[in-house]
Amino acid sequence: MPNPTTRTLVITAAYTGMRISELFALTRDNLHLADGAIHVSATVGALHEVAGHQLPGPPKTPAAVRDIALPPFLIDGLEQLLRTHPYDTVFCSPAGRWLWRTDYNNRHWRPACDGDPRRHWPPIVTGMHFHDLRHTHRTWLDEDHAPEIAAAHRLGHAIPGIRGVYAHVTPTMTTRLLDDLQARWLDNAGYW
């Protein structure tokens, strides 16, 4: 990813499991870095694209309204990004406007994944979709043995039936999950 916005967007998606619509709608008001969390709002938690217009609105499901705990490296990266622009929208165009999915996909995501001969970029993962970062995040949680309720909450999913009624995310679960994500970042020589 060629710039801080696109790079931080991809890393945030991979390490939070957020949907692209949730990331595109994210504002400074919903980024609580002092508390180490992102809040997906019930009213403006997703950016909707309808008939050539963009408008913030509710996320995909009621379960998608949530606070997502952040590992320390991601707090640092988001703080760095916010210092690069004065706009309310966290992941925005250089002029502070909302990003468009198709434009982002065509200009940034596809060339990075599939390669771009004009920029002398070799392919990284040909054919990968942005949504696959949610799958990656869930796979990491499974590899790290995160409890089902912690994984579901993080991804904005409801656990059906009685399993969902009696299961709750605890601070211990969250701490272990964040420690695992931080270790994964450091093990892969993570840098901003």
N, C-alpha and C positions, 0 to 999 in steps of 0.2 A: 504494500500500500504506500503510495508516494507522498502522503502528507499526514500530519498529526491527526486530523479529523478522521480520515478513512482508516488509518492504522488503529487508533484508539477505539473506533466503532467495532472493528472486527475482533479485537482482543476482548472488549466488553461483552460482545455477543457470545464468544466462546467460553468466557469465564463466568457468565451469569445465566446463560440459556435464554436470554430475552428474545422476544420476537422482533423482527425488523420494524414493525409498526410501533412497538413500544420504545425502541431505541430512537426512531426518528421523531417521536413526540416528546422525548425527554427534555425537561427544562431544568434550569438551575434550581428552581423552587422544589423540584422533586428529587434533587440530588443532595443527599444529606451526608456529606463526606466526613464531617466531624463525628457523626454517629456510625460511619462506615456502612451506609445503606443507600439504595435507590428505592424510591417509592413509585409504584405504578398506580396512578390515580384512577379512581372509579369514573371520573368525569372527562378527563383529558389524558388518559394513559396510553392512547394509541393514535397514530396519525392515519386518518382514512383518506383514500384517494377515490373520488367518485366523479365520473364524467368530467375529467380534466381539472377538478378542483381538489384542494387539500383542506381538511378540517380535523382538528383534534376532537376526539370523542372517547367513549368508553373502550376498554380493551376487549379482547375476543370473548371472554366469559367472566362471570363474577369471580371465579377462582383466580383470575389473572390480576385482580386487584391485590397487591401484596407489597411487602418490603423485602428487598433482596439484599442480604448481607454481602459485603465486599471484602476480599482479601486485601492485605496492606498494599501490595504492589499495584492493584487496580485503583485504589484510592489515590496513590501517588500519580499514576498515569492520567486519571481524570482531572486532578488538580493541575497538572501540567497543561492539559488541553484547554482548560478554562482560562489559563493565563494567555492563551494565543488569540483569543477573541473576546469582545465585550458583549456578545449577544446572549439573549435569554435561552435560546435553543442550544442544547449541548452539542449535538451533531448536526451542523448546518453548513450551508454553502459559504464561500468566502464573503458573500454579501449579507450573511445572517439569515438567509431564507431556509425554509424546510427543504430537505432532500426529497427527490422523487425516486421511487424504487427503480423504475426502468432506467432512468438516467444513471443512477448509482451503479446498477447492475452492468450497463453497457460501457460506462466510462472507467469504472474501477474494478468491480468484482470479476467480470469475465476476463479482462486482460490479465489480471493477477493470477487467476486460477488456470486459464487456458494458455497463457503466454501471449506476448505482444511483440512480434518481430520488429515493429517500428521503434519500440523502446528497448529492444534487445533483452526482453524479459523471457526467460525460459518458462514453460508451464510448471505450475506447482502441483495442482491436483485437477487435472482436466475433468470438466463436467460437474464439478462440485457446485452446489447451490448454497446460497446464504443460509437458508433454513437448515442445512446440514450442520451448522454450528450448534444448533439446539440439540441435535442428535449426538454430536461430539460431546457436548456438556453432559448430557444424560449418561453417555457411556463412561465418561470419567467418573461421575458420581457412582455408577455401578462398580467400576474397577476399584474404587476407594471404599466400597461397602457402606455408602451413605444409606441411612434408613429410608425406606420407601416414602414416608411422610415428608421427610426433608427434601427429597428429590422432587416430589410432586409439588410441594409448596414453591420451591425455587423456580420451577417451570410454569407455575400458574395453572396447575391441574388439580382437579378435585379427585379424591379417592372415593370411589362409589361404595355405597352400602355401609355396614356397621364398622368396617375397617377405617373408613374416613371419619366416623363419629367419635371413636375413642382414641384416635392417634393425634398427637400434637408434637410440634417441633419444640425441642428444648434448647436452652443455651448451650448445653454440652454438645448436642448434635451440631449446632451451628458452628461452634468453636472448632470441632474436629473437621467439619467440612471445609471451613476456611483455611485451616492448617494444611489440609491435603491440597487445596487449590494453590496456596502459596508455595508449597513444596514442588508441585508440578511445574509452576512457572520458573522457579529457581533451578530445578533439575534440567530444564530445557534452555538454560542460559538466557532467560528472559531479560530483555532490556527495552527501554523506550527509545 
